[in-house]
């Protein structure tokens, strides 16, 4: 590996990295929806006593379940992702940044 190259992602890393993208998106959506919809917030709180606890459990479960599903299905593209790990990392950074900015904007405006 020379100076500017990134190592390829292995099958397991790629599957769970893709699952993390979905979990990040779900977390952002749940945070906004439950704050805008009090009955939904109360519904989430009814499971564990607090809406944030239930949200956290749902996000972690989504990450784990999707990670194993993607791994079993051979997603995301096996060796192709190893060749494009730089693009995947860029997508990951973009999704995390968009999620963070989206949450910040939501809480500033809401």
C-alpha positions in Angstrom: 0.0 0.0 0.0 1.5 3.3 -1.0 1.0 6.7 0.5 -2.6 7.7 -0.6 -4.2 4.3 -0.8 -6.9 3.1 1.6 -7.1 -0.5 2.6 -10.1 -2.4 1.3 -13.0 -3.2 3.6 -13.5 -6.9 4.4 -16.8 -8.6 4.0 -17.9 -8.2 7.6 -16.7 -4.6 7.9 -18.5 -3.7 4.7 -21.8 -5.3 5.8 -21.8 -3.7 9.2 -20.7 -0.3 7.8 -23.7 -0.4 5.4 -25.9 -1.3 8.4 -24.5 1.6 10.3 -25.6 4.0 7.5 -29.1 2.7 7.9 -29.0 2.9 11.7 -27.7 6.5 11.6 -30.6 7.4 9.2 -33.1 5.7 11.4 -31.8 7.5 14.5 -32.2 10.9 12.8 -35.7 10.1 11.6 -36.8 8.8 14.9 -35.4 11.8 16.8 -37.3 14.2 14.6 -40.6 12.3 14.3 -40.9 11.6 18.0 -40.3 15.3 18.8 -42.9 16.4 16.3 -45.5 13.7 17.3 -46.2 13.5 21.1 -48.4 10.3 20.8 -45.5 8.5 19.1 -43.0 9.8 21.7 -45.3 8.4 24.5 -45.6 5.2 22.6 -41.8 4.8 22.5 -41.6 5.7 26.2 -44.2 3.0 27.1 -41.7 0.2 26.3 -38.8 1.2 28.5 -39.9 4.2 30.5 -38.1 6.7 28.3 -38.4 7.5 24.6 -34.6 7.9 24.2 -33.9 4.4 25.7 -36.4 2.8 23.3 -34.9 4.7 20.4 -31.4 3.6 21.3 -32.5 0.0 21.6 -34.2 0.2 18.2 -31.2 1.7 16.5 -28.8 -0.8 18.0 -31.1 -3.7 17.0 -31.4 -2.3 13.5 -27.7 -2.1 13.2 -27.1 -5.7 14.3 -30.0 -7.3 12.4 -29.2 -5.5 9.1 -25.5 -6.1 9.6 -26.1 -9.9 9.8 -28.6 -9.8 6.9 -26.2 -7.9 4.7 -23.4 -10.3 5.6 -25.6 -13.3 4.8 -26.6 -11.8 1.5 -23.0 -10.8 0.5 -23.8 -7.1 0.5 -22.6 -4.6 -0.3 -21.0 -6.0 -3.3 -18.2 -8.1 -1.8 -14.9 -7.3 -3.4 -16.2 -4.3 -5.3 -16.4 -2.4 -2.1 -12.9 -3.3 -1.2 -11.8 -1.5 -4.4 -14.1 1.5 -3.7 -13.5 1.9 0.1 -12.5 5.5 -0.4 -15.9 6.3 -2.0 -17.7 4.3 0.7 -15.9 6.2 3.5 -16.8 9.5 1.7 -20.5 8.4 1.7 -20.3 7.4 5.3 -18.9 10.8 6.3 -21.5 12.5 4.2 -24.4 10.6 5.9 -23.0 11.3 9.4 -22.5 15.0 8.6 -26.0 15.3 7.0 -27.5 13.5 10.0 -25.7 15.8 12.5 -26.5 18.9 10.6 -30.1 17.8 10.2 -30.5 17.1 13.9 -28.9 20.5 14.8 -31.2 22.3 12.4 -34.2 20.5 13.7 -33.4 21.4 17.3 -32.6 25.0 16.5 -35.8 25.5 14.6 -38.1 23.3 16.5 
